[in-house]
Amino acid sequence: ALLGDYERLSIEPLRSSFGVVPVREKIVTPSPPILKQTASPAPFLPNSLLKKKSESLLKEYLSVGDLHEALLCVQELKSPPDFYSQLVQLAVSIGLESQDRERELIHKLLGELHSRKVISEGDIKAGIMIVAEQLEDLALDIPMAPKHIGFFVGKVALAGMVELGLLFDIIKKTEDALLKKLVYDAAVKVIRSDPNVEWVSSQEYKLQECERLITMALGS
């Protein structure tokens, strides 16, 4: 047999009155170890499908306002880590064409996702920057887009989700001087609404850097 027991003659035979009697010795061969099969991780959904599902859950959230349900839906996406900046981008983009209530809900959702470590500071910065880089084109179709982007920047900075350097980066990369000023004014309006005067004072040097860029752009 290939596996299991087999027999062989013993080296030392027994002796009896009838002569030498060979003794058959049973030797047990161990069975081969059973290898455990580990399940392969489920593949991620295609990026296009993730975007479609994300847009759907965001619109549902803004319609119903159920934060808990929205958080569950984001978890069920099981998206790769590098997708979350696109989720932020989608949320902010939808917020540009929404009402104040919806923009507050978006900020609340981003805050919860950040506090639960689902999205990182890098995801938030990257997502908002993607939208801000299209500001010149967006402003043609959505005149209030610069103010709304400034609103989101001010909100996430005030909540400690990102550094205020994000505002500086947006102003630096935006070519149109008027758009720079609109973004800045909207962000500063949110920031200065914070009762924590000490925090606001600690950010003054960053705001002054932004003002310097705007003054240079307006003067050129």
N, C-alpha and C positions, 0 to 999 in steps of 0.2 A: 504494500500500500504506500501511497505517496506521503500521507500524514497519519498520525496516530501511533499505535503500537507495532513493533516488529520484533522478531525473535532471532537470536543467534546462539551458536554453540558456546557453552562455557569453556573457559580455558582449561580448567581442572575437572576431568570427568569423575563420576562416582564409581567405585568398584564394588561388585557384589559377587555372589557365588556363581552367577551366570556370566560373569565377565565384566567388561567395562561398559557402563551405561552412560551414554552422553546426557548431560543435563541441559535442558533448554532454559535459558535465562531471559525473562521478560524485561525489556528496556523501554521506558516511556520517553518518547520525544516530545518536547514542549510544543504546543500549538503556537503559530505565529501571532504576535500581538495585534489586537484589533485597533486600527487607526480611527480616531474620531474625526468626523467630517465637520468642518466649521462652515456655517452658512456665509455666503458672500454678502457683503453689504448691498442694500438695494441701490440701484443706480439713481442718480439725480434726474429730475425732469429736465427736458430741454429748456434752454433759456427763454425761448419764445413763449412756451407754455407757462413758465414761472411768472413771466411778466403779465400774461393774461389773467392768471389766477390772482396775482397781487392786486392788479387794477380792480378786479371784481370785488375782492374782500375790502379794499379801501373804500370803494363807492358804497358798499353795503354798510360799512362802519359809519360813514358820514351820514347815511340815511337814517340808521337806527340809533347810533350813538352808544352801542354796547361795547365797551372797552374790553371786557373779559372775553367776549366772543371773538373779537378781532385778534386778541393775543393768541387764542387757541388756533385760529386760522393761520396765523403767521408760523406757529410752531408746526402745524400740519403740512406746511409747504415742504419741510425737510430740504431746504435749499442749501447749496454750498455756501461757505462763508463769504466768498467773493461776490455773492449776489446781493448782499444786504445794502450796499451803497446804491444799487439800482432801485431797491425798495424805497429808500429815502428819496431818491430822485423822483420816482413816481408819485410819492406822497406830496412832495413840495410842488411838483408840476400840477397836480390836481388842485392843490391849495391855491394856486395862482388864479384859478377861475372860479373859486368858491367864495362863500360869504365868510364874515368874521367868525361865526359859530363853527363852521367847518375847519377853518384854519386853527382855531383853538383846540379842536378835537385832534387834528393832526399832530399838533405840538404835544398834546397829552399822550398820544400813542407813541410817539418817538421817545418821550421821556420815560415811559414804562418799559419800552424795549431796551433802552439804554440802561436803566436801573437793574434790569434782569440780565444784563450782559448778553443780550441777543444781538444788539448792534453796538459797535464801538464808536469812539470819537472819530476815528479815521473814516468809518462808514458815513457818518453824518457830514463830515467835512467834504468828502468826495462827492456824495449825493447832491449837496447844495451847490458845490462848485460846478458840477455838470450842468445844472440848470442856469447858474449865473453866467456861464460862458456863452450861453445862447441869448443873453439879455437883450442885445440890440435887435435881434429878430423877434423875440417875444414881445418887446415893447410896441412893436408895430400892430400886433393883433390884440395884445392885452396891455393897454396903456398903464394900468396900475401894477403891472408886474414888478417894476423896480421897488415900489413901496412894499409889496407883499414879500419879496425876497428879503428886504431889509427887516421886515417883521420877523421872519423865521430866524434870521441870523441873530437878531437881538434876543429872541426867546431862548434859543439853545445856548447862547453865551451866558445869559442871565441865569439859566438853570444849571450852569456848570458842565454842560455836555461837551462844549468845545471851548477853545481859547478864543479871545476876541481878535486874535490874529487872522481869523477867517474873514472878518470884515475888511481888514487891511488888504488881504489877498484879492478879494473880489473887486475892491476899488482900484487896486493896482492893475488888474487884468482888463477891467472895463475901459474901453477907449473913449466913449462919449462922456464928456464932462458933466452934462446935466444928469445923465443916468447915475453917475458916481454919486452925485449929491443927493439924488432921490433915495438911493439905497441907504446911504449914510444917515440921512435925516430920519428915515423910518426906523432904522436900527437904534439910533440914539434915543429916539422917543420912547422905545420900549425899555432900554437900559436905564434911562434916568427916571423911569417910573418905579424903580425898585426902592423900597424904603431903606434898604441897607446902604446907607450913604457911604460907609467906609469902603465897601466893595467897589462902588461906582468911582470913588475917589482914586482907588488903586488902579483903575483902568484909564485914568485921564491921559497918561502919556501915550497909550495906544490910540486913543481917540484923536489926540493932537497929531499923531503921525498920519492918520486918515485925512484930517483936515488939511494938512500940508499938501498931500497929493491932490486933493480937490482944488485947492487954491492955485496950485501950479497948472492944473488942467484948464481951469476957467480963465487963467491969465494968458494962456498960450494962444 
